[in-house]
Amino acid sequence: MYKVNESEVLIVDDSEDNRLILEALTRDLNYQSIMAINGKEAQEILKKQIPILLLLDINMPEMDGIELLKWIKSEERLKDLPVLMVSASDDSENIIQCLQLGAEDFIPKPFEPEILEARMNNALVRQKAKLTEKELLEKTFVGSVKVLSNLLTLLVPKIFGRVTRIQRYAKAIANLLEYDNTWEIELASLFSMVGTIMVPNETLEKIVQGKNLSPDERLQYDSHPTFGAKLLSNVPRLEKIAEVVKYQNWNPDLSKNENSTNLTSKESIPFGSHILRAAIEFESIQSRSRNPVEFIKYLHANEKHLEPEFLSAMEKTMYMDYSKDVKSLTIEQIKEGMVFAEDVFTKSDSKIIGQWQEVSEAFSIRLKQIHSKLGVKEPILMYVPKETQ
């Protein structure tokens, strides 16, 4: 959820004189400063924002620099934050410990301005290069995955039509829970249904139509997360995503049953799996409800299977979803990211799209093709996200 603020440097030192010296140097390098007088204060700042660099004193009251450094490197979202240790201590053991814990460099006091400026500048240049490379890789990777997802949508449209809705709800729930790895949730949602490619079309048709499945069909369908996880685990950089997908249907009630194969403990389930499960449950309820009142009724009928924090996030997501403006649009005005607020029919009254379907790039192309061949009744009521208005 938190992105690196590339214009800010965090200075942590209990000496006001040192803070002022470091602030002046930081300003000369065209960066803004955030100040903290000890590790505890810095910790609270870092829980809310991530600077591009941290200048950290070793000896401080309440929480010293070594304690704060250990905490930073144990936090997934902070572990790549470059830390320059600044201290009057000439204790080589402390210096070695800081470097072993992951500190970028060590700067002795009293400061030599030229040395301090050079080391700060070097650390900042390296960090900016890392952030640029990371952004490029993530954009390339996510873009490639999106292409693959669109192909799957076209191959099995009735099932993969759910994916864009699940993804949207998962991202909303993740943000409300302040979960940092939203990219993980985005990818896991995209591939949440990939395992259904091994499920017979007849079974998928029953799922889409809401029909009851036979015990064998249910067993086969319920195994799709495991199959999907096996497929994803063979793709580089998708190993963690595979774990999230594998446990998307984890049921705490089944895990208590000694005869169940679902014996994984809650503590060992990736947090992303819990978010994905809540999103899948949300999509299922949304597909049955026509208004907020019905949604809340269905949600609380299943609340015993949901942790309070997820229940709360789902309720807030529901209110945000229903609060979007509804607009009457033509086919040409419909854009990716919008959501159908009503069922859509051809001019011959054949239903082609259900309410709550989100418009993906592939789906938009397919809709225009149907319109050019069969004609679609216009205008169409659409939920329009505020950012697209």
N, C-alpha and C positions, 0 to 999 in steps of 0.2 A: 504493500500500500504506500510506503514511504519511498520517495525518490531522493537521490543525492542532490543537495543544493550546491551547485558548482560555484557559487559565489561566496560561500561562507566558510570560515575557519573557526573551529572551537578552541579557545585558549583556557586551559585549566591550571591555575596556580594560586596558592594562598597568599602570595606576595603581590600587593597592589602595584608596586614599582615594576615588577617583572611583567605583570599583565599589561601595563601601559607601554612598556618597551616593545613587547610582542605585538600589541595592537597597532602601534605606529608602523612597525615593519610590515605587518599584514596589509595595512592600508597602502603603503608604498608599492606593494605588489598587486594593487587593485582588487583586494578582497575585503569583504566585510568581516567583522569579528563578533563572536558570541563569547561571553565571559562566564566562567564558573570558578568558585573559590576552593572547591574540593571535589573529590570523586563522586560523592552523593549527589551534589548539585548537577554535575556533568551527566550523571546517569539519568536523571529526570529529563534533561534536555535531549539526550540521545534516544529516549523512548518516544519522543515526538518528532524528531527531525534528524537528518543525517548530513553533516557538513562534508566538505571535500577533503578536509585535513584536520587532524587533532594535534595540538601542541600540549604535551602533558607533563606536568611536574611529577617527580617521584614521591617526595616527602611532603605529605599534607595531612591535616587532621581529618577525623571521621572515616574517610576512605582514601587510602593513598593511591598513587599512580599505578602501582603494580596490581593492586586489587581491581582497579577499574579496567586495566588492560586485559586481565584475565576474563572479566565479564564481557568486554567487547568482543574478544576472540571466540567466546562461547555462544554468541548471538549470531544466528544465521544471516540476518540482514545487515549486521555491522562488521562481520569478520574481515571484509575487504577494505575497511576504513584504514587509511595509512596513519600511523601514530608516530610522531617524533617525540622522544623522551627528552625533557630538558631539566637538568638538575645540577646543583652544586656538589652533589655527592660524588666522591671519587672511588666509591666502593665498586670494584670490578665485578664482584659477585652479583650485585644488583643490576649492573649494566648488562652482563651476560644473560641474566634471567629475563630481562626485558626483551632482549633480542631473540632469545629462544621462544618467548611467548608470542612473538610476531611483530614486535615494534620495527618500524621502518628504519630508524636511525637514532643516534644518541647525540645530544648537543650539550656540552658542559657550560655551567655558569662560572664566572661572569661571561656574558655573551660577547663573542667577537662578531660584530654586525655582518661583516662580509661572509664569514663561514655560515652564520645562521641563515642569511638571505640565500646563499647558494644551495644549502641543503633543503630549505623550504621550497625553493623554486624547482629543484630536481624532483622532490616528492610530488609536487603539484603537477609537473609535466607528466610524470609517470602515471599518476592517477587519472589525469584527463585522457591519456592515451588508452588506458585500460577501460574507462567508461565508454569511450568512443568505439573501441573494438567490441565491447560487450553489447552495446546498442546495435551495432551493425550485424553481429552474429545472431542476436535475438530476432531482429527484423527479418533477416534472411531465413532463419529457421521457422519462425512462426508463419511467414509468407508461404514457405514450401508446404508446411503442414496444412495450411488453409486450402491450398490447391488440392491436396490429397483428400481433404474432408469434402470439398465440393464434388470431387469425382465419386466419392462414396454416396453423397446425397443423390446424385443422378442415377447411381446403380440401384439403390434401394430407397427410393424417395419416401415411401410411406413410413418407414421406420426412422430414417435419418432426418425426416422433417422435424422430429422431436428434438434433435441435437441442438439446433440454434436456440430453441426455447430453454432447454436445460442449461446451456452455456450462459445465457443471459441471466437466469435466476442464480446460478452458481456464483457468477461474478458479483452480483448484488449482495448475496448472503456473505461472501468472503469479505467484501468491503465493510459491511456492517459489523462483522466480527473482527475487523482490523487484522485480517490474515495477510501477511506480507507477500507470499508467493502467488500472486494472482495469475501470473503466466502459467503456473502449474495447473491451477484450476481451469484456466481457459483451454489448455491442451487436453487435460483429462476429460473435460466436457465434450470436446470435439470428438474424442475417441471412445466415449462411454458406450456407444452402441456398435463398435467395430466388430465385436465378437458375434453379432447376430448374422454375419455373412455365412455362418455354418448352420444356421437354423433354417429348416425347410420353409419355402414360401407359404405353404398352407398354414403353418403355425404362425408365421408373421402376420398373415391376413387376419387370423383370429385375434391376435393381439391388437391390431389396428382397429378392428370392429368391436373390441371389448367382449368377445365371446369367451366362454369358459374353455380351459385347456384340459386335456386328459392328463393323468399323472405323468405319463412318459413325455408328453409335450411340455408340461411345466418343468420337469427335470431338465430337459434339453435347453429350454429357454433360460432357466435360472443359471445354467452353466456358462452363459455367454460372457460374463465378466472375466472368468478364469481363462477362457479361450482368447478373449481379446488381450488380456494381460500377456499371454504367451507370445502373441504376435508382436506386441509393442516392445517386449523385452529384448527382441532381436535387433531393434533399431537403436543406433548410438544416440545417447542423450535422452532416451525415453524410458530408461529403467525406472526412475522415480514415478513417472506418469503411469507406467504399467502397474506399479503397486497401488496407486490411487484407484485406478480402474478396477483392479482385481477385487478390492473390498468395498466397492460402491454399494453393494446390497447387504453389507454386513448387518446382521440382526442381533441386538443384545439379548433378546429372549431366546433365540436358538442357541446362542453361545453358552447358555446356562444348562442346556439339555445334554446330558452325558452321552446320549445316543446320536447326537448331531455331529455332522462333519464340520460344522461352522464353529470350531472351538477356539478360534483366535481371540485373545483377550482384547478388551477395549483399548488398553494402554499401548498395545503393539500395532493398532490400526493407524495408518497415516491420517493426520487431521484433515487433509484434503479429501479423503474418502468420506468422512462424516459430512463435509460440505456438499460433496457431490451427491450423496444419498439424500440430503435435505432438498437439494435442487430437483432431483428426480421425483421425490415425493411431492414437491411443490408443483411440478409440471403435471403430475398425475391428478392432483386435486384441481388445478386450474382447468384441465380439460373437461372436468365434470361440473364445475361451477359456472354460473352465468353472472354472478354479482358478488360483491364483497361479503354479504351476509351468508350466502351459501358456502363460500370459501372458508370462512371462519368455522362454520359448522363441520365441514369435512375435516379441517385441520385439527380441531380439538377432539374429533372422534378418534384420531390416531396419535394424540399427544403423548400417550404412555410410551410410545416407541421413540420419542424425541427428547433430547436434553433441553432444559429451559432456555439456554442461550440460543439454540437453533430455532426453537419455537418462536422466540421473540424476533429473531432475524427474519424468519419467514413471514410473520405478521407485518413487519415493517416493509418488507419487499412487496407484499401484496398491496398495501396501501399506496406505495410508490407506483406500482404497476397500474392500478386503477385510476390514479390521479393524472395520468398522461392525457393530454388534450386529444380529442377525437376530431378528425378532419375528413371531409368528403373530398376524395381525390380521384383523378383519372388514372388509367394504367401508366401513362407516361410520367405522372407526378410521383408515383410510388418509388421509394428509394430503399436501399439496403439499410437494415436496422429498424425499419418501421414494423408495426404489428397489426395484423388484420383484426378489426374490432367487430367483425361480423362474418358470417359465412359468405363465400363468393360463388356465384353461379354463372354459367354460360348463358347466352341469349336463348338457348333451348331448355333452360332450367336444370342443367346438370351441375351438381355441386362439384367444384374443383378445389376449393380451399376452405379449411375450417377456421373458425375464430381462434385467435391466439397464435396462429402461425406467424413466425417472424420471417421477414424477407432477407434471404441471403443473396449473394451475387448470382449463384447458380439458379436459385429459385426465381429471381427477377427475370432472368433470360427466358426461363421456361414459361413463365406467366405471359410474357409478351408474345411468345410463339403461339400459345393457346389462343390469345386474343386475335392474332392475325389470321388464324385458321378458322376458329369457331365463333369468335366474338364473346366478350365478357361484359356483363351488365355493369354499367357505370352510372353515377360515381360510386366509389367504394369507401366505406367508413374505415379509417385507419387510426390506430394509436400512434401518434407522432412524438418521438422523444424530443425533449426541448432543444437538444443540441442540433437537431436537423431542421428546426423550424426557422 
